[in-house]
Amino acid sequence: MPDESNPVRNIGRVQKFVVGTDFEAYAEQLEFFFVANGVTDPKQKKAILLSNLPTETYQLAKDLVAPTSLREDSLTYDTIVERLQKQLKPQKSALVARYEFDNRARNAGETVSQYVAVLKHLATECKFNEAMRLERLRDRLVSGIRDKKMMSELLKLKLEELTFDIAVAKCIAIEQSYKDVEALHGGKESNPVDLLESDSVDLLAQSRPDKKLKLNREAKPPEKKSAEQSCYCCLGNHDHKGCPYKREKCYHCNKTGHIKRACKAKERKAQST
């Protein structure tokens, strides 16, 4: 039995709510804290919630329940949470949510797992039923992954065979293969960032005989970007902050933060020989 003199144990801790963050997620985390610490008394739940609200949000709670006072026992924890959620996170139009979902493509430097997490979050407000949700997630992943190899592999499967989970697994496997090749060879290999920025092939256009792709192999190579535009983690043309290799270990100097082809120690050694 929990110690009645100290019913709130030190299992985890309650963070103060930060204005501008997701209050629904905050209330959900509070519920886990209550379960972990055996907090069941409604008055105690209310006290913990209100004591961890910043002054601005506490005043908002007072206004939302007025003329009832927050001190009154008739005003329950659930009522306060419900009114704050409605005020701090108004329900978005499903049409707007679906528009945002349908137009969300994978960003340069964004991993497959990060992109999938964003899509799942956007889908929560689209009011899809479960069957439609998985189908729309799959379709959005295929059309928004922005990687030639991943799209090609996904399009090889029949529609009825390609589930969302299979699509995610295939994309993650291909993404990992880029890193594996880099680790084995240490040279400039195609990676997700390169493909996202340089791949201009329209896969759908390949199926139209009247719209053949023309690749001018004798065209003048593009001018090299300045060092300020080059990522020091992998030498790709993107900001190093979003580089998927910024936590990778270099197989030349064994330091973390870059890969072998971007290793300055390797470059200095080559220049000295």
C-alpha positions as CSV (number, residue, x, y, z in Angstrom):
1,M,0.0,0.0,0.0
2,P,1.3,3.5,-0.8
3,D,2.4,5.6,2.1
4,E,-0.5,7.9,2.9
5,S,1.8,10.5,4.4
6,N,3.6,10.7,1.1
7,P,1.2,9.4,-1.6
8,V,3.2,11.0,-4.5
9,R,6.3,8.8,-4.9
10,N,9.4,9.8,-6.8
11,I,8.7,7.7,-9.9
12,G,9.3,10.1,-12.7
13,R,8.5,13.8,-12.2
14,V,5.8,16.2,-13.3
15,Q,7.2,18.8,-15.7
16,K,5.6,22.3,-15.7
17,F,3.3,22.8,-18.7
18,V,5.0,25.1,-21.3
19,V,2.7,27.6,-23.1
20,G,2.5,26.8,-26.8
21,T,3.1,23.1,-26.5
22,D,0.5,20.3,-26.9
23,F,-1.7,20.3,-23.7
24,E,-3.4,17.1,-24.7
25,A,-0.1,15.3,-24.7
26,Y,0.8,17.0,-21.4
27,A,-2.5,15.7,-19.8
28,E,-1.8,12.3,-21.1
29,Q,1.7,12.2,-19.6
30,L,0.2,13.4,-16.3
31,E,-2.1,10.3,-16.3
32,F,0.9,8.0,-16.6
33,F,2.5,9.8,-13.7
34,F,-0.6,9.3,-11.6
35,V,-0.6,5.6,-12.5
36,A,3.1,5.1,-11.7
37,N,2.7,6.8,-8.4
38,G,-0.6,5.4,-7.3
39,V,-2.4,8.8,-7.3
40,T,-6.1,8.1,-7.5
41,D,-7.6,10.9,-5.3
42,P,-9.4,13.4,-7.7
43,K,-8.5,16.3,-5.4
44,Q,-4.8,15.4,-5.4
45,K,-4.9,15.1,-9.2
46,K,-6.4,18.6,-9.5
47,A,-3.8,20.0,-7.1
48,I,-0.9,18.5,-9.0
49,L,-2.2,19.8,-12.3
50,L,-2.9,23.3,-11.1
51,S,0.3,23.6,-9.3
52,N,2.2,22.9,-12.5
53,L,0.5,25.4,-14.7
54,P,2.3,28.6,-15.5
55,T,0.5,31.8,-14.3
56,E,-0.8,32.5,-17.8
57,T,-2.4,29.1,-18.1
58,Y,-3.6,29.0,-14.5
59,Q,-5.4,32.3,-15.2
60,L,-6.9,30.8,-18.3
61,A,-8.3,27.9,-16.3
62,K,-9.8,30.3,-13.8
63,D,-11.5,32.2,-16.6
64,L,-12.8,29.0,-18.3
65,V,-14.5,27.7,-15.2
66,A,-15.8,31.1,-13.9
67,P,-17.9,31.9,-12.0
68,T,-17.0,28.6,-10.3
69,S,-13.8,28.8,-8.2
70,L,-11.0,26.4,-8.8
71,R,-11.0,25.7,-5.1
72,E,-14.5,24.2,-5.1
73,D,-14.6,20.5,-4.7
74,S,-17.4,20.3,-7.3
75,L,-15.0,21.3,-10.0
76,T,-13.2,18.1,-10.9
77,Y,-9.8,17.4,-12.5
78,D,-11.4,16.0,-15.6
79,T,-13.5,19.1,-16.1
80,I,-10.5,21.4,-15.9
81,V,-8.5,19.2,-18.4
82,E,-11.5,19.0,-20.8
83,R,-12.0,22.8,-20.9
84,L,-8.2,23.5,-21.2
85,Q,-7.9,21.0,-24.1
86,K,-10.8,22.6,-26.0
87,Q,-9.3,26.1,-25.5
88,L,-5.6,25.2,-26.1
89,K,-6.0,22.7,-28.9
90,P,-9.1,23.6,-30.9
91,Q,-10.2,20.8,-33.4
92,K,-8.8,21.4,-36.8
93,S,-11.0,21.0,-39.9
94,A,-10.6,17.6,-41.3
95,L,-10.3,19.1,-44.8
96,V,-7.5,21.3,-43.8
97,A,-5.8,18.4,-42.0
98,R,-6.1,16.2,-45.1
99,Y,-4.7,19.0,-47.3
100,E,-1.6,19.2,-45.1
101,F,-1.3,15.5,-45.1
102,D,-1.6,15.1,-48.8
103,N,1.0,17.8,-49.4
104,R,3.6,16.7,-46.9
105,A,6.7,15.3,-48.7
106,R,9.9,14.1,-47.2
107,N,12.4,16.9,-46.6
108,A,16.1,16.8,-47.4
109,G,18.0,15.2,-44.5
110,E,14.9,13.7,-43.0
111,T,15.1,10.0,-42.2
112,V,12.4,7.5,-43.2
113,S,11.5,7.0,-39.6
114,Q,11.1,10.7,-39.0
115,Y,9.0,11.1,-42.1
116,V,6.7,8.2,-41.1
117,A,6.3,9.7,-37.6
118,V,5.3,13.1,-39.1
119,L,2.7,11.4,-41.5
120,K,1.2,9.4,-38.6
121,H,0.9,12.6,-36.5
122,L,-0.8,14.5,-39.4
123,A,-3.2,11.6,-40.0
124,T,-4.5,11.8,-36.4
125,E,-6.6,14.9,-37.3
126,C,-7.8,13.7,-40.8
127,K,-10.6,11.5,-39.4
128,F,-9.7,8.5,-41.5
129,N,-11.2,5.2,-40.4
130,E,-8.6,2.5,-39.7
131,A,-8.6,0.9,-43.1
132,M,-8.5,4.2,-44.9
133,R,-5.8,5.5,-42.5
134,L,-3.4,2.7,-43.4
135,E,-4.1,3.0,-47.1
136,R,-3.6,6.8,-47.2
137,L,-0.4,6.5,-45.1
138,R,0.9,4.0,-47.7
139,D,0.0,6.1,-50.6
140,R,1.5,9.3,-49.1
141,L,4.7,7.4,-48.2
142,V,5.1,6.1,-51.8
143,S,4.4,9.5,-53.4
144,G,6.3,11.6,-50.9
145,I,9.4,9.6,-50.1
146,R,11.4,11.5,-52.7
147,D,14.0,8.7,-53.3
148,K,14.3,7.0,-56.7
149,K,15.4,3.6,-55.5
150,M,12.8,3.5,-52.8
151,M,10.0,4.5,-55.1
152,S,11.2,2.0,-57.7
153,E,11.2,-0.9,-55.2
154,L,7.7,0.0,-53.9
155,L,6.2,0.3,-57.4
156,K,7.4,-3.2,-58.2
157,L,4.8,-4.7,-55.9
158,K,1.1,-5.1,-56.7
159,L,-1.2,-2.6,-55.0
160,E,-2.9,-5.3,-53.0
161,E,0.5,-6.7,-51.8
162,L,1.9,-3.4,-50.7
163,T,0.8,-2.6,-47.2
164,F,1.9,0.4,-45.2
165,D,4.1,-1.7,-42.9
166,I,5.8,-3.4,-45.9
167,A,6.4,0.0,-47.5
168,V,8.0,1.4,-44.4
169,A,10.2,-1.7,-43.9
170,K,11.5,-1.6,-47.5
171,C,12.3,2.1,-47.3
172,I,14.2,1.7,-44.0
173,A,16.1,-1.3,-45.4
174,I,17.2,0.7,-48.4
175,E,18.1,3.7,-46.2
176,Q,20.3,1.4,-44.1
177,S,21.9,-0.1,-47.3
178,Y,23.2,3.4,-48.1
179,K,25.0,3.6,-44.8
180,D,26.3,0.0,-45.1
181,V,27.8,0.7,-48.6
182,E,29.3,3.9,-47.2
183,A,30.8,2.0,-44.3
184,L,32.3,-0.7,-46.5
185,H,33.7,1.5,-49.2
186,G,34.1,4.9,-47.6
187,G,33.7,6.6,-50.9
188,K,31.1,8.9,-52.4
189,E,28.0,6.8,-52.7
190,S,24.4,7.6,-53.4
191,N,22.7,8.4,-50.1
192,P,19.2,9.7,-49.2
193,V,20.3,13.4,-49.1
194,D,22.0,13.2,-52.5
195,L,19.0,11.5,-54.0
196,L,16.5,13.9,-52.5
197,E,18.4,16.9,-53.8
198,S,19.6,15.7,-57.2
199,D,17.1,13.1,-58.4
200,S,14.9,14.8,-61.0
201,V,13.6,11.6,-62.7
202,D,9.9,11.4,-63.0
203,L,9.1,7.7,-62.5
204,L,5.6,8.1,-63.9
205,A,6.9,9.8,-67.1
206,Q,8.9,6.6,-67.8
207,S,5.7,4.8,-68.6
208,R,4.6,7.4,-71.2
209,P,6.3,6.7,-74.6
210,D,5.5,10.2,-75.8
211,K,7.5,11.7,-72.9
212,K,10.9,10.1,-73.1
213,L,13.5,11.4,-70.7
214,K,16.5,13.0,-72.3
215,L,19.8,12.9,-70.4
216,N,22.5,15.1,-71.8
217,R,25.6,13.3,-70.7
218,E,27.8,15.9,-72.4
219,A,26.3,18.8,-70.6
220,K,28.6,21.1,-68.7
221,P,28.9,19.9,-65.1
222,P,27.4,22.2,-62.6
223,E,29.7,24.6,-60.8
224,K,30.9,23.4,-57.4
225,K,29.2,25.1,-54.5
226,S,31.3,27.0,-52.1
227,A,32.6,25.4,-48.9
228,E,30.0,27.3,-46.9
229,Q,27.3,25.3,-48.7
230,S,29.0,22.0,-48.3
231,C,28.2,19.7,-45.3
232,Y,31.3,18.9,-43.4
233,C,29.8,15.6,-42.2
234,C,29.5,14.0,-45.6
235,L,30.4,16.7,-48.2
236,G,26.8,16.8,-49.4
237,N,25.2,20.1,-50.5
238,H,23.0,20.7,-47.5
239,D,23.1,22.1,-44.0
240,H,25.1,19.9,-41.6
241,K,22.4,20.2,-39.0
242,G,20.1,17.9,-41.0
243,C,22.8,15.5,-42.2
244,P,21.9,11.8,-41.5
245,Y,25.6,11.1,-41.0
246,K,26.3,13.7,-38.2
247,R,26.3,11.0,-35.6
248,E,28.2,8.4,-37.7
249,K,31.7,7.1,-36.9
250,C,34.5,7.8,-39.3
251,Y,36.2,4.6,-40.4
252,H,39.5,6.5,-41.0
253,C,40.0,8.5,-37.8
254,N,37.4,6.7,-35.6
255,K,35.9,10.0,-34.6
256,T,32.1,10.6,-34.5
257,G,30.5,13.4,-36.5
258,H,31.5,12.6,-40.0
259,I,32.1,9.8,-42.5
260,K,35.3,8.7,-44.2
261,R,35.0,10.7,-47.4
262,A,34.6,13.9,-45.4
263,C,37.5,13.1,-43.0
264,K,40.0,16.0,-42.8
265,A,42.6,13.8,-41.3
266,K,42.4,11.6,-44.4
267,E,42.7,14.7,-46.6
268,R,45.8,16.0,-44.7
269,K,47.4,12.6,-45.0
270,A,46.8,12.5,-48.7
271,Q,48.3,16.0,-49.2
272,S,51.4,15.1,-47.2
273,T,52.2,12.0,-49.3
